[in-house]
Structures are given as structure tokens and as C-alpha cells.
Amino acid sequence: MSSETAFEPPALGSVAIRTRRRVTGRSILAVVALTAISVAVLGPILYTIVTALEPSPWAGYGPDTSVAFGSILAAWTYGLMPGSIVNSMILSTAAVVVLWIVCSMAAYAFTLMRFPGRELLFLLVLATVMVPVQVIMFPLFIEYKDLGLLNSYHGMILAFVIFGIPLTTFQFAAYFKTLPREILDAARVDGASTLQTLFRVVLPMSKPILAVTGIINFVWTWNDVLLPFLFLQDSELKPLVAQLAVVTGSQFASASTHVLAAIALLGFAPTVIVYLIAQRQIVRGITAGSVK
């Protein structure tokens, strides 16, 4: 007779290996440092939100700030919010789309094409990143005035595109270098032109960098104050943040901390919402582009 011994797995509790992390001075210091940084970053934001939402004493004129959301209503009314938000959406969205088209074409030429002086031209484009806006602000204003580009949407969009080209082109070029050349060669063998290869092959595989550059440029153009103040003199054309900068100097807003907090909340809330939404797009883009 052959006897078989059945194997019985031991109870989890009897063989569970408990690992305890040793608390060291470095770990405590890291936790304290991270907590301090989080408080320093999130503290003013939370204070702004709480101050903007809580009722405040009414000044006797304008919207009643002593009721719920009264400060936000006052900031919305005195800040010309509906028109300013439309201006910001038009300028930021158009700037992002134009930068996508221009910079993807430039990066494709610099990384996936061969022509004399390619590396030198790429270095010259990247070198413009080191030129501050303040250095060329005056000559650029004179040029805009001579060309009749002041107080216009297309002039403002052109300014955003000019200053966004270097960094966005560098980001696209860095990503295009990681694409498999076999697919691009196959597209050329199938008879695809340069533009067809870019828009039908390269860009569909570049969803992560499209999402990243879209977020960066949208947040930058939405929050920028200097360029709109320089090229847009009419209040009806100013974007949201630039208009809020004007409103904060008014007598009504400066007399109430709650209204100022509401103005700040209305200024940064749209970019936070767009950033949180676009984070999912980055993950989806990475997943879609992982299989080439």
C-alpha cells in the first residue's frame, strides 16, 4: 500500500511575517518637511476658498455680501465675468490649437527629417527660451502698433504663440524621438506624404504629449497678465485674469477681503478644473500610445 500525505496549508496567522519599518530620523524629517510644504501650498488656497464662500458685512452698495455666495456674486458682477471668461476661452483655446499645429510641424522637421542646418536652426529656436518677455516688450509693442495688431484677438493669439513656440517645440521634439521609425518608414512606403505622415501617423501616436502641452499652454495663457495688459487696452477684450487684476484695484473690491478672495477664486478655479480633467486624458493617451 502506498500512503499519500495530503498537504495542508498552514494558517496564515501562524506563518505571517510581520515586517516593521524602522522609524529613523530621516523618515521623521521627511514627513515633517512634506507636511510643511503641503501646508504652505494648500493653506492659502483653502483660506481663499473659505473666505470667498463665507458671508461678510454688506458695504451698503452693490450685491449683498452678507448672504451665502454674496461675495462671489459681487466679484462676478463687478468683474465683467461672462465676457472675460469668453475672452479667456477664445484666446487660450486658439493659442493651444495653433501651438499644436505649428510646433508639431516644426518638431517633425527637426527630428524626423534631414536638411542642411537642421541642428543649428533647432538650437536657435530653443535659445529664444532664454529671452525674457520684458526685454523685447517695448519693441514688440511698437511693432504691433505699426501692424495694427493692438486690441485684437488675432494679435493676442499671435503673441501667445510667439512666446510658446520654443518650449512646446522642444517638448514635441523630445517625444517624437521616441517613436518607432519602422511605422514612419512604412507610411512613406505606402505613399503617404510628409503632412499625411504627421497628421495621420505621428500625431495619433502622440496623445500624451498633446495632452501635456495642451495643459501647460492653456494654464499659462489663461493666467498670463503681462501680455494682455500690453496688447489689449479695451476692458471688453481683456481675458479673465487680466480683468480681475483691474477689478482688484477698484474701491469696492479693495474694501472687502471676502470680495478679493472671491475674485481670486474665480480666477484660478477654471484652470484647476481643466487640469484635473486633462490628467485623465494624459493617462488615456499613455495607454493608447503604449502599443505601437
C-alpha positions as CSV (number, residue, x, y, z in Angstrom):
1,M,0.0,0.0,0.0
2,S,1.2,3.5,-0.8
3,S,0.3,6.2,1.6
4,E,-0.1,9.7,0.4
5,T,0.3,12.6,2.7
6,A,-2.1,15.4,2.0
7,F,-0.6,18.8,2.2
8,E,-2.5,21.2,4.3
9,P,-1.5,24.8,4.1
10,P,-0.8,26.3,7.4
11,A,-2.9,29.0,8.8
12,L,-2.0,32.5,7.7
13,G,-1.7,33.8,11.1
14,S,0.9,31.2,12.1
15,V,3.3,31.9,9.3
16,A,2.6,35.6,8.6
17,I,5.7,37.5,8.5
18,R,5.3,40.9,10.0
19,T,7.8,43.5,8.8
20,R,8.1,46.6,10.8
21,R,9.6,49.7,9.3
22,R,12.2,51.2,11.5
23,V,11.4,54.8,12.3
24,T,14.5,56.8,11.7
25,G,15.4,60.4,12.0
26,R,15.4,60.8,8.2
27,S,11.9,59.5,7.8
28,I,10.6,61.8,10.5
29,L,12.4,64.7,8.9
30,A,10.9,63.8,5.5
31,V,7.4,63.6,6.9
32,V,7.8,66.9,8.7
33,A,9.2,68.6,5.5
34,L,6.4,67.2,3.3
35,T,3.8,68.3,5.8
36,A,5.2,71.8,5.9
37,I,5.3,72.1,2.2
38,S,1.7,70.8,1.8
39,V,0.5,73.3,4.4
40,A,2.4,76.1,2.7
41,V,0.9,75.3,-0.7
42,L,-2.6,74.3,0.3
43,G,-3.0,76.7,3.2
44,P,-3.5,79.9,1.2
45,I,-5.8,78.1,-1.3
46,L,-8.0,76.8,1.5
47,Y,-8.1,80.2,3.2
48,T,-9.1,81.8,-0.1
49,I,-11.9,79.3,-0.7
50,V,-13.3,79.6,2.8
51,T,-13.1,83.4,2.8
52,A,-14.8,83.7,-0.6
53,L,-17.7,81.4,0.4
54,E,-18.5,82.8,3.9
55,P,-20.8,85.8,4.2
56,S,-19.3,89.2,5.0
57,P,-20.7,92.5,6.2
58,W,-22.5,94.4,3.4
59,A,-20.9,97.6,2.3
60,G,-24.2,99.3,1.7
61,Y,-23.9,99.3,-2.1
62,G,-23.5,96.6,-4.8
63,P,-24.6,93.0,-4.3
64,D,-25.4,91.9,-0.7
65,T,-22.3,90.1,0.5
66,S,-24.0,89.2,3.8
67,V,-25.8,86.3,2.2
68,A,-24.4,83.0,1.1
69,F,-22.2,83.3,-2.0
70,G,-22.7,87.0,-1.9
71,S,-19.0,87.8,-2.3
72,I,-18.8,85.5,-5.4
73,L,-21.9,87.3,-6.9
74,A,-20.2,90.7,-6.2
75,A,-17.0,89.6,-7.9
76,W,-18.9,88.2,-10.8
77,T,-21.0,91.3,-11.3
78,Y,-18.2,93.9,-10.9
79,G,-15.6,91.9,-12.7
80,L,-17.5,91.6,-16.0
81,M,-17.1,87.8,-15.7
82,P,-19.2,86.5,-18.6
83,G,-17.4,88.5,-21.2
84,S,-14.0,87.9,-19.6
85,I,-14.5,84.2,-19.5
86,V,-15.5,84.1,-23.1
87,N,-12.3,86.1,-24.0
88,S,-10.1,83.8,-22.0
89,M,-11.7,80.7,-23.6
90,I,-11.2,82.1,-27.1
91,L,-7.6,83.2,-26.6
92,S,-6.4,80.2,-24.6
93,T,-8.1,77.6,-26.8
94,A,-7.0,79.2,-30.1
95,A,-3.4,79.6,-28.8
96,V,-3.3,75.9,-27.8
97,V,-4.6,74.7,-31.1
98,V,-2.2,76.9,-33.1
99,L,0.7,75.9,-31.0
100,W,-0.2,72.2,-31.5
101,I,-0.1,72.6,-35.3
102,V,2.9,74.9,-35.6
103,C,5.1,73.2,-33.0
104,S,4.3,69.6,-34.1
105,M,5.2,70.5,-37.7
106,A,8.5,72.2,-36.6
107,A,9.4,69.3,-34.3
108,Y,8.7,66.8,-37.0
109,A,11.0,68.6,-39.3
110,F,13.7,69.0,-36.7
111,T,13.7,65.3,-35.5
112,L,12.4,63.1,-38.4
113,M,13.6,65.0,-41.5
114,R,17.1,65.7,-42.8
115,F,18.1,69.0,-44.3
116,P,21.2,71.3,-44.1
117,G,21.4,73.5,-40.9
118,R,18.7,71.4,-39.1
119,E,20.6,71.3,-35.7
120,L,21.6,74.9,-35.9
121,L,18.0,76.1,-36.5
122,F,16.8,73.9,-33.7
123,L,19.3,75.4,-31.3
124,L,18.3,78.9,-32.4
125,V,14.6,78.1,-31.7
126,L,15.5,76.7,-28.2
127,A,17.8,79.7,-27.5
128,T,14.8,82.1,-27.6
129,V,13.5,80.5,-24.4
130,M,16.2,82.4,-22.5
131,V,14.9,85.8,-23.8
132,P,12.6,87.4,-21.2
133,V,9.4,89.0,-22.3
134,Q,10.4,92.2,-20.6
135,V,13.5,92.6,-22.8
136,I,11.5,92.7,-26.1
137,M,8.3,94.2,-24.7
138,F,8.8,97.7,-25.9
139,P,10.0,96.9,-29.5
140,L,7.2,94.3,-29.8
141,F,4.6,96.8,-28.7
142,I,5.9,99.3,-31.3
143,E,5.8,96.6,-34.0
144,Y,2.2,95.6,-33.0
145,K,1.2,99.2,-33.2
146,D,2.6,99.7,-36.7
147,L,1.0,96.5,-37.9
148,G,-2.4,97.3,-36.4
149,L,-2.5,94.2,-34.1
150,L,-3.3,96.0,-30.9
151,N,-6.8,95.4,-29.3
152,S,-7.5,92.3,-31.4
153,Y,-8.0,88.6,-30.8
154,H,-5.6,87.6,-33.6
155,G,-2.9,89.9,-32.3
156,M,-3.1,88.5,-28.8
157,I,-3.2,84.9,-30.0
158,L,-0.1,85.6,-32.2
159,A,1.7,86.9,-29.1
160,F,0.9,83.8,-27.1
161,V,2.1,81.6,-30.0
162,I,5.3,83.5,-30.4
163,F,6.3,83.0,-26.8
164,G,5.0,79.5,-26.6
165,I,6.8,78.1,-29.7
166,P,10.3,77.3,-28.1
167,L,9.2,75.2,-25.2
168,T,6.4,73.5,-27.0
169,T,8.6,72.6,-30.0
170,F,11.2,71.2,-27.6
171,Q,8.6,69.0,-25.9
172,F,7.2,67.7,-29.2
173,A,10.7,67.0,-30.5
174,A,11.7,65.1,-27.4
175,Y,8.6,62.9,-27.7
176,F,8.9,62.4,-31.5
177,K,12.4,60.9,-31.0
178,T,10.9,58.0,-29.1
179,L,8.5,57.0,-31.9
180,P,9.4,53.8,-33.8
181,R,10.9,54.7,-37.2
182,E,9.5,51.5,-38.7
183,I,6.0,52.8,-38.7
184,L,7.1,56.1,-40.3
185,D,9.0,54.2,-43.0
186,A,6.0,52.0,-43.6
187,A,3.8,55.1,-44.1
188,R,6.3,56.5,-46.6
189,V,6.4,53.2,-48.5
190,D,2.6,53.2,-48.7
191,G,2.8,56.6,-50.4
192,A,1.9,58.9,-47.6
193,S,3.2,62.5,-47.9
194,T,5.0,64.4,-45.2
195,L,1.9,66.1,-43.9
196,Q,-0.1,62.8,-44.1
197,T,2.5,61.0,-42.1
198,L,2.5,63.8,-39.5
199,F,-1.3,64.1,-39.1
200,R,-2.4,60.5,-39.7
201,V,0.5,58.6,-38.2
202,V,2.6,60.7,-35.8
203,L,0.0,62.8,-34.0
204,P,-2.4,59.8,-33.3
205,M,0.6,58.2,-31.5
206,S,1.4,61.4,-29.7
207,K,-1.7,61.8,-27.4
208,P,0.4,62.0,-24.2
209,I,2.5,65.0,-25.4
210,L,-0.6,66.6,-26.9
211,A,-2.3,66.4,-23.5
212,V,0.8,67.7,-21.7
213,T,1.5,70.6,-24.0
214,G,-2.2,71.5,-24.0
215,I,-2.4,71.7,-20.2
216,I,0.8,73.7,-19.9
217,N,-0.1,76.2,-22.6
218,F,-3.8,76.5,-21.6
219,V,-2.9,77.2,-17.9
220,W,-0.1,79.7,-19.0
221,T,-2.2,81.6,-21.4
222,W,-5.2,81.7,-19.0
223,N,-3.1,83.0,-16.1
224,D,-0.9,85.4,-18.0
225,V,-1.4,89.1,-17.1
226,L,1.5,90.9,-18.8
227,L,0.8,90.2,-22.4
228,P,-3.0,91.1,-22.2
229,F,-2.1,94.3,-20.4
230,L,0.4,95.1,-23.1
231,F,-1.7,94.4,-26.2
232,L,-5.3,94.8,-25.0
233,Q,-6.4,98.2,-23.8
234,D,-10.1,97.7,-24.0
235,S,-11.8,96.1,-21.0
236,E,-14.2,94.3,-23.2
237,L,-11.4,92.4,-24.8
238,K,-9.4,91.5,-21.7
239,P,-9.3,87.9,-20.5
240,L,-10.5,86.9,-17.1
241,V,-7.3,87.1,-15.1
242,A,-6.2,90.4,-16.6
243,Q,-9.7,91.9,-16.0
244,L,-9.6,90.6,-12.4
245,A,-6.3,92.4,-11.9
246,V,-8.0,95.6,-12.8
247,V,-11.0,94.9,-10.6
248,T,-8.9,94.3,-7.5
249,G,-7.8,97.9,-7.6
250,S,-11.3,99.2,-7.5
251,Q,-12.7,100.8,-4.4
252,F,-15.4,98.2,-3.9
253,A,-13.1,95.2,-4.2
254,S,-10.3,96.7,-2.1
255,A,-12.7,97.5,0.7
256,S,-13.7,93.8,1.2
257,T,-11.3,90.9,1.8
258,H,-14.1,88.5,1.0
259,V,-14.7,90.0,-2.4
260,L,-10.9,89.9,-3.1
261,A,-10.9,86.2,-2.2
262,A,-13.9,85.6,-4.4
263,I,-12.1,87.3,-7.3
264,A,-9.0,85.1,-6.7
265,L,-11.2,82.0,-6.6
266,L,-12.9,82.8,-9.8
267,G,-9.5,83.4,-11.4
268,F,-7.8,80.1,-10.6
269,A,-10.9,77.8,-10.4
270,P,-11.2,77.2,-14.2
271,T,-7.5,76.2,-14.6
272,V,-7.7,73.8,-11.7
273,I,-10.8,72.2,-13.3
274,V,-9.2,71.9,-16.7
275,Y,-6.0,70.5,-15.1
276,L,-8.0,67.8,-13.2
277,I,-9.9,66.8,-16.3
278,A,-6.8,66.7,-18.5
279,Q,-5.0,64.5,-16.1
280,R,-7.3,61.6,-17.2
281,Q,-6.5,62.4,-20.8
282,I,-2.8,62.0,-20.1
283,V,-3.4,58.6,-18.7
284,R,-5.6,57.6,-21.6
285,G,-3.0,59.0,-24.0
286,I,-0.2,56.9,-22.5
287,T,-2.4,53.8,-22.6
288,A,-3.4,54.4,-26.2
289,G,0.2,55.1,-27.3
290,S,1.8,52.2,-25.4
291,V,1.1,49.7,-28.2
292,K,2.7,50.9,-31.4
